[in-house]
Amino acid sequence: MEYIDKNKYLKELQEYELDILKHFDKICKDNNLEYFLAYGSLIGAMRHKGFIPWDDDVDVCMKSSDYLKLCEILKENKDDKYFFQSIETDKNYYLFWNKIRLNNTIFVEKGWEKNDVHQGIFIDIFPLLDYPDEKDKKKIDRKFLITKLLLACNLKDNKFYNSYGKAGKLLFKLFKIIPQFIRNKIANNNINYLCKYNSNSKYYYVTDEGTKYKYNKEWFDETITLPFEKYNFLCPKESDKFLRSYYGDYMKLPPQEERVGHGECILCFDIKGDHDDKKGKNC
């Protein structure tokens, strides 16, 4: 498989991602679960009424209680067309948040192709977690870091986790000695703990960032629907405040040279021949 410039196929990639988003939206509606478009997808809804023209992924977030319910529903109700990816369903998975992937497709960013996981076209689902009370912050930050390092042990290429300093690297080497099934169990227990943690804080944080950023809970008290590629999806009522807290003036288009996605990739919309549906390796 060769790397390609995905810009040649970006519109088609977005159509597949939209299909997954519609599937996700239906599951949430059928089960009375609340979600929100987030990050670049929310900018797309606010600024373009659809995908940012150069964006190549979909981000949604959910309050942790609904997130946990969704995970149980997707684990119990398997679908031939879609694959729910978590540390429980894909033993080599390495991220804190979960994904829904499209079977019989491949979308792998350059540098991540060695990892032995399902690598189909996907959407990201982030839990909104209670920002810790001051007395608990060190404990929560420590648990968060340990979980990320445990999951990083599932990576084939560890160069992405060289920024944790001497202590982090030492922990990483120690964790690698632990059998994988035990590491994964500890990581999953930690994820559930963080999702169920309740605080008196007025803020949420999101799992790809840790407690570096925090978002006012009131921004997510109510949902609105915004048009996105001729469909309507749920968004925070205070979408503008959410986006400005993270991006600043998100309505202003970035310079032309910054209007790019995630770079070169391996991309396949229909896997041919004999293949392992879960791993998605043969185009």
N, C-alpha and C positions, 0 to 999 in steps of 0.2 A: 504494500500500500504506500502511495506517495503523498506527500504534503501538497495541498492545493491552496490557492488564494480563494478563500471562501466568499469573497465579494462577488465572484461570478455566479454564485449559487445562493446568495444571501436571501433573496425573496422566497425561494423555495424552502430554505431552511426555516425561515420565519413562519411559513404556512404549516410546516410540521409541528413547530412549537405551539402555534395557535391551536392546533388540533389537541395537543396534550392539555393546554390550558382550558379548553372547552370541556374536556373530560373531567379535569379536576373541579371545575366550577359546578358541573352536574352532580358529582359525588357530594360536594359540600352542600348544595341546595337540597339534595335528597335526604341528607342527614342533619339538616339544620345547623351546619357549621359555618362559622364566620371566617372570612379571610380578607386580605387586602393586597392589591397590587403594590409592589414596593420598588424602590431604587429606580433603575433605568426603565423598567416597565411602567412605573407610575409617572415618570417624566414623560414617557411616550404618550400615555393617556392624557396628561395635562397639556402637553405642548403640541403633539402631533395627531392626537386621537387614534393612536395605534403605535406600532413599533417606532422607536427612534430609527430613522432610515438606515443607520449603520450598526444598529444593535443586533447581537446574535444570540441573546438568551432571554429567558423570562424569569422574573423574580416575584415571588409572593411571600407574604408573611402571615402568621396566625397567632392569636393568643395561645399560650402554652396548653391550656386545658383543651381547646379545640384541636390543637396540633396533635396531642396525645391520642385523642379520640380518632382522628383521621388515620394515624399510624396503625391503630388496631383494626380499623375497617379495611384498610388497604392490605394488611397482612392476611386477614381472613378471607378477603374476596379477591382472589387472583384473577387476572385478566390476560388472555392470550396476546392481546395487542400491546399491553402496557406492562411495565415492570416497576414495582415500588422498591426503591433502593434505600436500604438502611444498613446499619451494622448487623442487624439480625437477619436480613434477607440476602446479604452479599458479604461473605466473611472477610473479604479483602478491602472492604470499603474504608475510606480514610477521612471522611468529613463529618463534622458535628451535625450538620443539618441533612435532611433527606431530599430525595429527588424522585420524580416520576419520569421514567425513560420509555422511549418507544422501541419495542422489540424490532429486530431485523433492520436496524439502522446503526450507523456509526457516526459519532461526532466527538473527535478527540483532539484537544488542543496540543500543539507541539510541545514536547517535553513530558507529556503525561501518558504516552502510548504504552509504556512498559507495564503499567499497573494492570493486574489481572482481575478486572471488575467488569461489570456490564457497562458498556460505553456508548449506548445509544443516545439519540437526540433526547433532550431532557428539559424539564423546568426545575428550578430550585424552590424549596419550601423551607422558610426560616421560621423558627419559633420566636415569639416575643417573650422574653424572660423578665421576671421582676428584678429590677435593679436592687442590689443588696443593701440592707441597712448598714450603717457605718461599722457596727460591731461585727458584722459578718463578711465585710468586703474582702479581707485578706483570705478568709477561708474559701469564699466563692471563687476568687481569682486563682487561688491555688488549685482548686478542684477543676476549674476550667482549663488551666494549663496542663495539668496531668492528663486530662481527657484528650486534649489535642495531641500530646506526645504519645499516648497509648495508640491513638488512631494512626498517627504518623508511622508507627512501626509496621503498618500494613503496606506502606509504599515500597515499591521496588527501587525507586531513586529518591534518596533522602536529601538531595541538595536543597530542596525547598524549605527544609527545616533547620538550616544552619544559622539562623538568626536568634536562637534562644540563649546564647551565651554559654559559658562553661558549665553552669549548673544544669541547664536544660539539656545540653549534649550528654552530660554524665547520666542524667535520669533516662534519657533516650536509650543509651547503651545498656543500662540495667533493665529497662522494660523489654528490650529485645530478647533477653534471656528467658522471660516468662513465656510459657506456651500461648499460642495465639488465642485459643478459645477462652483462656482465663483473662488475657488482656481485653478481649472484646466484651466479655461479661462485665468486667470492672468499668470499662468505658460506657457501656450501655446503662449500667446502674447509675453512673455519674450523670449521664444525660438526663435520665428520668428524675434524678434528684434535683438538678438545676431547673428542669421544667416544672416541677411541683413546688419549688421553693416559693414561699410567700413572704413579702416584706411590707413594711409600712411606707415604702418609697413611693413617690409620685411618678416614677419613671420606669420605662422598659429599657432593655438592651437587646441586641440581636447577636446570634451565635457566631457569625463570621468575624465579629470585631471584639468580642469580650466586652468588658465594661469601659472601653475607651470612649464610646459614644453612648449617650442616653437620650431617650425620647419621652416626652410627656405623655402619660397614660391617657390624659383627656383627649389627645389627638385621635385616639382610636376608640373613643366611647361610642361613636356612631359611624355607620357606613353610608356611603353614597355610591351611586353607579355612574361610571363614566364610559363613554364610547371608546372602543379599542378595536380597530380593524372591523368595523361594521357590527360588532357585538358589544354587549355591555357587561362590565365586570365590576366587582366590588372594590372600593377604594376608601381610605380613611376620610372622614368628613373634613378633617384639617390637613388634607394632603399638602397644601401649600406650606404650612408651618413645618411639617415633617421634612419635606424636600429642602426647604431653605436652611433648616438646621444642619443638614448634611452637605449640601452642595452650594449653598449661597444662592446667587441669582441663576437658578436652573433654567429659566425661560430664555436666557441669552444663549444663542448657539455658540459652541466652542469654535476655536480656530479650525480651519479646514484640515490642518495636519493632525488634529486630535480627533477627527471624526472617523474612528476606526473601532473595530471590535477586538477580539482577543488574538488576532494574528493568524498565522498559518495553522492548518489543521488537516486531519484526515476526516473525510466526510463521505458517507455513503447513504443513500436514501432507500436502497433495497438490496439487502444481502442476497447474493446468488449462490446456488449450489449447496453442498453439504456444509452445515455449520452448526455451531453451538449457539442457540438463540440467546442464551444468557450472556455469553461473552461477546458475541457479535464481532467475529474476527475476519471473516472471509468475504471480500467484496467480489 
